[in-house]
Amino acid sequence: MTSTDQTYRHRLLRVMLHIEEHLDSDLSRDELASIAHFSPYHFHRVFTAFTGEPLHKYIRRLRLERAVARLTQTDQSIINIALEARFESHEAFSRAFKKAFDLSPSELRSRAINGQSVVLHAERSLHLKPIGDITMDVRIETLATKRIAYLRHVGPYHEIGAKFQQLCGWAGPKGIMGPNTESLGIYYDNPEVTPPEKLRSDAAITVGDDVQAEGDVQIGEVAGGDYAIATHKGPYSGLMEAYRWLYGEWLPQSGREPADAPCFEKYLNCPDDAAEEDLLTDIYVPLK
């Protein structure tokens, strides 16, 4: 284990301890990212890669496990225990509890009162165990700032293709597309955390200084600087595992930190001209 890998682990252990000691608090992503000294853009990915469990599920599981102790060892009302666990209603708490333990809160309390033994099987996280069994070649490059034309997409990431079609339909007749044009997808949210209908992303192409915004097409920039770059070969559905490997395996051993900027992808070919297993996607992770 490298010294940087150990440092990442210590920082995440500090966060986990803070969560355990503040289960009654809101525990916002920004607060926990600050404790770990990670950018909020990347904290969720690092946490999930190391624990095997998204942050919100980890916190919810700990609150439910604490609720078990309250139900079996105290006479607190179930509604008070539900509110302690940060649920808005008895019904929402009962649904989540039964899904986790195959028993309702009232059934568990009844069994405890009657002296019946209870074995609960909550889903456990793989604490600080990186996930993913892939290996990728990673290179670090210093990029110049890229000027882009883009369309914002809000919704499941796999539906961004319609925005690319719209963008290319706008750019093609204007002669904007050329052999050096890069097709980029910029992703702002973690799909393991943000609901699919609220995920934000941009379908983008690189453009020159003469191209101006028009209608829904906006002009922006991808920041220059150091990036870790790994090429994923295969279906887009495999990109999530590639990200997990980058954040859980490569990054902690790299001696580098993720910068406060979103990741982006560069598509070296597309489903129109390549089979799924031959799709090539460069993943760019910004570095400090």
One Martini backbone bead per residue (centre of mass of N, CA, C, O) as a GRO file, in nm:
protein
  288
    1MET     BB    1   0.094   0.037   0.025
    2THR     BB    2   0.073   0.355  -0.022
    3SER     BB    3   0.088   0.666   0.111
    4THR     BB    4  -0.156   0.780  -0.048
    5ASP     BB    5  -0.350   0.552   0.012
    6GLN     BB    6  -0.341   0.594   0.320
    7THR     BB    7  -0.445   0.884   0.316
    8TYR     BB    8  -0.721   0.829   0.198
    9ARG     BB    9  -0.813   0.639   0.425
   10HIS     BB   10  -0.792   0.840   0.658
   11ARG     BB   11  -0.995   1.044   0.544
   12LEU     BB   12  -1.237   0.844   0.534
   13LEU     BB   13  -1.234   0.763   0.830
   14ARG     BB   14  -1.300   1.047   0.932
   15VAL     BB   15  -1.578   1.056   0.800
   16MET     BB   16  -1.703   0.802   0.930
   17LEU     BB   17  -1.677   0.907   1.218
   18HIS     BB   18  -1.850   1.158   1.181
   19ILE     BB   19  -2.107   1.014   1.106
   20GLU     BB   20  -2.138   0.843   1.368
   21GLU     BB   21  -2.141   1.122   1.552
   22HIS     BB   22  -2.379   1.263   1.326
   23LEU     BB   23  -2.673   1.128   1.266
   24ASP     BB   24  -2.856   1.392   1.346
   25SER     BB   25  -2.753   1.521   1.101
   26ASP     BB   26  -2.738   1.617   0.769
   27LEU     BB   27  -2.483   1.552   0.607
   28SER     BB   28  -2.335   1.696   0.383
   29ARG     BB   29  -2.139   1.679   0.116
   30ASP     BB   30  -1.965   1.935   0.163
   31GLU     BB   31  -1.885   1.873   0.452
   32LEU     BB   32  -1.748   1.594   0.400
   33ALA     BB   33  -1.548   1.691   0.187
   34SER     BB   34  -1.399   1.884   0.377
   35ILE     BB   35  -1.299   1.671   0.581
   36ALA     BB   36  -1.144   1.511   0.336
   37HIS     BB   37  -1.024   1.705   0.120
   38PHE     BB   38  -1.244   1.725  -0.115
   39SER     BB   39  -1.403   1.759  -0.386
   40PRO     BB   40  -1.739   1.757  -0.447
   41TYR     BB   41  -1.718   1.627  -0.733
   42HIS     BB   42  -1.540   1.354  -0.606
   43PHE     BB   43  -1.624   1.232  -0.331
   44HIS     BB   44  -1.834   1.016  -0.405
   45ARG     BB   45  -1.646   0.838  -0.575
   46VAL     BB   46  -1.438   0.776  -0.359
   47PHE     BB   47  -1.625   0.656  -0.147
   48THR     BB   48  -1.747   0.428  -0.322
   49ALA     BB   49  -1.479   0.291  -0.408
   50PHE     BB   50  -1.394   0.218  -0.105
   51THR     BB   51  -1.684   0.094   0.015
   52GLY     BB   52  -1.924   0.002  -0.193
   53GLU     BB   53  -2.097   0.271  -0.102
   54PRO     BB   54  -2.300   0.505  -0.110
   55LEU     BB   55  -2.336   0.763   0.093
   56HIS     BB   56  -2.649   0.760   0.145
   57LYS     BB   57  -2.657   0.453   0.216
   58TYR     BB   58  -2.464   0.456   0.451
   59ILE     BB   59  -2.622   0.650   0.633
   60ARG     BB   60  -2.891   0.497   0.636
   61ARG     BB   61  -2.784   0.234   0.757
   62LEU     BB   62  -2.684   0.350   1.027
   63ARG     BB   63  -2.962   0.458   1.115
   64LEU     BB   64  -3.105   0.181   1.112
   65GLU     BB   65  -2.916   0.035   1.312
   66ARG     BB   66  -2.979   0.227   1.544
   67ALA     BB   67  -3.286   0.169   1.549
   68VAL     BB   68  -3.266  -0.116   1.654
   69ALA     BB   69  -3.165  -0.039   1.935
   70ARG     BB   70  -3.408   0.143   2.008
   71LEU     BB   71  -3.631  -0.080   1.977
   72THR     BB   72  -3.487  -0.302   2.184
   73GLN     BB   73  -3.374  -0.083   2.435
   74THR     BB   74  -3.631   0.100   2.419
   75ASP     BB   75  -3.941   0.320   2.461
   76GLN     BB   76  -3.953   0.457   2.214
   77SER     BB   77  -4.107   0.582   1.971
   78ILE     BB   78  -4.129   0.524   1.641
   79ILE     BB   79  -4.149   0.817   1.544
   80ASN     BB   80  -3.893   0.917   1.693
   81ILE     BB   81  -3.699   0.722   1.555
   82ALA     BB   82  -3.757   0.819   1.269
   83LEU     BB   83  -3.666   1.116   1.313
   84GLU     BB   84  -3.378   1.044   1.404
   85ALA     BB   85  -3.335   0.901   1.107
   86ARG     BB   86  -3.451   1.125   0.897
   87PHE     BB   87  -3.754   1.082   0.873
   88GLU     BB   88  -4.076   1.213   0.780
   89SER     BB   89  -4.208   0.923   0.841
   90HIS     BB   90  -4.335   0.629   0.941
   91GLU     BB   91  -4.371   0.502   0.659
   92ALA     BB   92  -4.085   0.547   0.544
   93PHE     BB   93  -3.939   0.395   0.768
   94SER     BB   94  -4.080   0.119   0.738
   95ARG     BB   95  -3.995   0.062   0.448
   96ALA     BB   96  -3.686   0.077   0.491
   97PHE     BB   97  -3.668  -0.132   0.719
   98LYS     BB   98  -3.791  -0.376   0.569
   99LYS     BB   99  -3.588  -0.379   0.336
  100ALA     BB  100  -3.335  -0.428   0.528
  101PHE     BB  101  -3.482  -0.666   0.754
  102ASP     BB  102  -3.771  -0.810   0.704
  103LEU     BB  103  -3.892  -0.597   0.913
  104SER     BB  104  -4.078  -0.429   1.109
  105PRO     BB  105  -4.062  -0.226   1.374
  106SER     BB  106  -4.299  -0.361   1.530
  107GLU     BB  107  -4.199  -0.654   1.502
  108LEU     BB  108  -3.935  -0.620   1.648
  109ARG     BB  109  -4.044  -0.515   1.917
  110SER     BB  110  -4.226  -0.755   1.979
  111ARG     BB  111  -4.000  -0.968   1.991
  112ALA     BB  112  -3.837  -0.831   2.216
  113ILE     BB  113  -4.061  -0.833   2.435
  114ASN     BB  114  -4.096  -1.164   2.398
  115GLY     BB  115  -3.792  -1.286   2.371
  116GLN     BB  116  -3.715  -1.304   2.083
  117SER     BB  117  -3.514  -1.400   1.846
  118VAL     BB  118  -3.302  -1.196   1.622
  119VAL     BB  119  -3.213  -1.200   1.271
  120LEU     BB  120  -3.027  -0.973   1.090
  121HIS     BB  121  -2.995  -0.875   0.722
  122ALA     BB  122  -2.801  -0.648   0.636
  123GLU     BB  123  -2.656  -0.459   0.416
  124ARG     BB  124  -2.314  -0.456   0.348
  125SER     BB  125  -2.025  -0.302   0.343
  126LEU     BB  126  -1.699  -0.253   0.193
  127HIS     BB  127  -1.475  -0.148   0.385
  128LEU     BB  128  -1.220  -0.017   0.230
  129LYS     BB  129  -1.288  -0.165  -0.063
  130PRO     BB  130  -1.204  -0.186  -0.358
  131ILE     BB  131  -1.354  -0.175  -0.673
  132GLY     BB  132  -1.280  -0.372  -0.921
  133ASP     BB  133  -1.121  -0.585  -1.198
  134ILE     BB  134  -0.960  -0.368  -1.347
  135THR     BB  135  -0.727  -0.243  -1.605
  136MET     BB  136  -0.555   0.067  -1.675
  137ASP     BB  137  -0.423   0.304  -1.873
  138VAL     BB  138  -0.247   0.593  -1.742
  139ARG     BB  139  -0.236   0.937  -1.821
  140ILE     BB  140  -0.062   1.255  -1.806
  141GLU     BB  141  -0.198   1.574  -1.902
  142THR     BB  142  -0.161   1.896  -2.048
  143LEU     BB  143  -0.419   2.118  -2.104
  144ALA     BB  144  -0.582   2.317  -2.293
  145THR     BB  145  -0.816   2.521  -2.343
  146LYS     BB  146  -1.158   2.457  -2.433
  147ARG     BB  147  -1.370   2.542  -2.684
  148ILE     BB  148  -1.735   2.532  -2.664
  149ALA     BB  149  -2.021   2.368  -2.781
  150TYR     BB  150  -2.350   2.340  -2.613
  151LEU     BB  151  -2.581   2.105  -2.456
  152ARG     BB  152  -2.813   2.067  -2.220
  153HIS     BB  153  -2.864   1.785  -1.996
  154VAL     BB  154  -3.159   1.647  -1.832
  155GLY     BB  155  -3.087   1.325  -1.722
  156PRO     BB  156  -3.009   1.047  -1.830
  157TYR     BB  157  -2.708   0.978  -1.962
  158HIS     BB  158  -2.802   0.772  -2.196
  159GLU     BB  159  -2.977   1.032  -2.334
  160ILE     BB  160  -2.759   1.233  -2.472
  161GLY     BB  161  -2.769   1.167  -2.781
  162ALA     BB  162  -2.986   1.376  -2.868
  163LYS     BB  163  -2.798   1.623  -2.826
  164PHE     BB  164  -2.585   1.546  -3.031
  165GLN     BB  165  -2.771   1.549  -3.274
  166GLN     BB  166  -2.855   1.845  -3.244
  167LEU     BB  167  -2.569   1.967  -3.255
  168CYS     BB  168  -2.487   1.850  -3.533
  169GLY     BB  169  -2.732   1.975  -3.686
  170TRP     BB  170  -2.619   2.265  -3.636
  171ALA     BB  171  -2.309   2.242  -3.729
  172GLY     BB  172  -2.295   2.116  -4.011
  173PRO     BB  173  -2.421   2.348  -4.203
  174LYS     BB  174  -2.182   2.555  -4.087
  175GLY     BB  175  -1.892   2.407  -4.092
  176ILE     BB  176  -1.778   2.322  -3.797
  177MET     BB  177  -1.711   2.049  -3.875
  178GLY     BB  178  -1.408   1.853  -3.832
  179PRO     BB  179  -1.125   1.656  -3.801
  180ASN     BB  180  -1.065   1.822  -3.506
  181THR     BB  181  -1.320   1.757  -3.379
  182GLU     BB  182  -1.455   1.729  -3.055
  183SER     BB  183  -1.630   1.488  -2.857
  184LEU     BB  184  -1.811   1.583  -2.558
  185GLY     BB  185  -1.869   1.476  -2.214
  186ILE     BB  186  -2.023   1.645  -1.939
  187TYR     BB  187  -2.013   1.558  -1.582
  188TYR     BB  188  -2.173   1.662  -1.264
  189ASP     BB  189  -2.291   1.386  -1.163
  190ASN     BB  190  -2.378   1.113  -0.955
  191PRO     BB  191  -2.564   0.828  -1.036
  192GLU     BB  192  -2.547   0.709  -0.726
  193VAL     BB  193  -2.712   0.981  -0.616
  194THR     BB  194  -2.857   1.108  -0.843
  195PRO     BB  195  -3.131   1.136  -0.991
  196PRO     BB  196  -3.187   1.073  -1.317
  197GLU     BB  197  -3.375   1.337  -1.372
  198LYS     BB  198  -3.115   1.533  -1.245
  199LEU     BB  199  -2.899   1.496  -1.436
  200ARG     BB  200  -2.597   1.662  -1.544
  201SER     BB  201  -2.517   1.757  -1.889
  202ASP     BB  202  -2.286   1.790  -2.175
  203ALA     BB  203  -2.304   1.842  -2.515
  204ALA     BB  204  -1.993   1.856  -2.705
  205ILE     BB  205  -1.787   2.083  -2.903
  206THR     BB  206  -1.525   2.194  -3.062
  207VAL     BB  207  -1.428   2.545  -3.111
  208GLY     BB  208  -1.391   2.843  -3.236
  209ASP     BB  209  -1.389   3.193  -3.200
  210ASP     BB  210  -1.627   3.237  -3.428
  211VAL     BB  211  -1.823   3.094  -3.249
  212GLN     BB  212  -2.167   3.129  -3.157
  213ALA     BB  213  -2.432   3.164  -2.994
  214GLU     BB  214  -2.751   2.967  -3.045
  215GLY     BB  215  -3.003   2.943  -2.881
  216ASP     BB  216  -2.937   2.650  -2.710
  217VAL     BB  217  -2.654   2.716  -2.787
  218GLN     BB  218  -2.356   2.716  -2.613
  219ILE     BB  219  -2.070   2.887  -2.474
  220GLY     BB  220  -1.754   2.745  -2.362
  221GLU     BB  221  -1.539   2.572  -2.119
  222VAL     BB  222  -1.250   2.373  -2.079
  223ALA     BB  223  -1.030   2.338  -1.856
  224GLY     BB  224  -0.718   2.362  -1.802
  225GLY     BB  225  -0.462   2.112  -1.738
  226ASP     BB  226  -0.445   1.844  -1.543
  227TYR     BB  227  -0.487   1.498  -1.662
  228ALA     BB  228  -0.643   1.200  -1.632
  229ILE     BB  229  -0.608   0.927  -1.876
  230ALA     BB  230  -0.853   0.688  -1.996
  231THR     BB  231  -0.923   0.401  -2.195
  232HIS     BB  232  -1.235   0.287  -2.303
  233LYS     BB  233  -1.344  -0.040  -2.403
  234GLY     BB  234  -1.675  -0.032  -2.499
  235PRO     BB  235  -1.948  -0.002  -2.352
  236TYR     BB  236  -2.101   0.251  -2.179
  237SER     BB  237  -2.190   0.064  -1.935
  238GLY     BB  238  -1.868   0.039  -1.838
  239LEU     BB  239  -1.788   0.323  -1.716
  240MET     BB  240  -1.847   0.296  -1.414
  241GLU     BB  241  -1.619   0.092  -1.354
  242ALA     BB  242  -1.392   0.275  -1.447
  243TYR     BB  243  -1.433   0.494  -1.237
  244ARG     BB  244  -1.393   0.316  -0.988
  245TRP     BB  245  -1.102   0.244  -1.052
  246LEU     BB  246  -0.981   0.528  -1.062
  247TYR     BB  247  -1.077   0.608  -0.762
  248GLY     BB  248  -0.990   0.328  -0.604
  249GLU     BB  249  -0.693   0.273  -0.739
  250TRP     BB  250  -0.529   0.496  -0.887
  251LEU     BB  251  -0.550   0.768  -0.731
  252PRO     BB  252  -0.432   0.680  -0.443
  253GLN     BB  253  -0.143   0.596  -0.606
  254SER     BB  254  -0.055   0.875  -0.763
  255GLY     BB  255  -0.020   1.152  -0.580
  256ARG     BB  256  -0.302   1.275  -0.645
  257GLU     BB  257  -0.559   1.525  -0.698
  258PRO     BB  258  -0.866   1.630  -0.738
  259ALA     BB  259  -1.021   1.868  -0.896
  260ASP     BB  260  -1.253   2.150  -0.911
  261ALA     BB  261  -1.392   1.953  -1.149
  262PRO     BB  262  -1.521   1.800  -1.403
  263CYS     BB  263  -1.566   1.543  -1.581
  264PHE     BB  264  -1.470   1.393  -1.900
  265GLU     BB  265  -1.553   1.290  -2.239
  266LYS     BB  266  -1.402   1.126  -2.524
  267TYR     BB  267  -1.514   1.045  -2.850
  268LEU     BB  268  -1.355   0.838  -3.092
  269ASN     BB  269  -1.638   0.719  -3.141
  270CYS     BB  270  -1.947   0.558  -3.264
  271PRO     BB  271  -2.238   0.371  -3.304
  272ASP     BB  272  -2.245   0.432  -3.622
  273ASP     BB  273  -1.916   0.309  -3.662
  274ALA     BB  274  -1.943   0.102  -3.410
  275ALA     BB  275  -1.921  -0.140  -3.212
  276GLU     BB  276  -1.962  -0.176  -2.886
  277GLU     BB  277  -1.679  -0.331  -2.837
  278ASP     BB  278  -1.530  -0.067  -3.009
  279LEU     BB  279  -1.561   0.148  -2.821
  280LEU     BB  280  -1.407   0.478  -2.760
  281THR     BB  281  -1.314   0.622  -2.432
  282ASP     BB  282  -1.211   0.912  -2.284
  283ILE     BB  283  -1.108   0.972  -1.954
  284TYR     BB  284  -1.134   1.276  -1.756
  285VAL     BB  285  -0.932   1.378  -1.474
  286PRO     BB  286  -0.892   1.628  -1.272
  287LEU     BB  287  -0.592   1.794  -1.151
  288LYS     BB  288  -0.375   1.945  -0.912
   0.00000   0.00000   0.00000
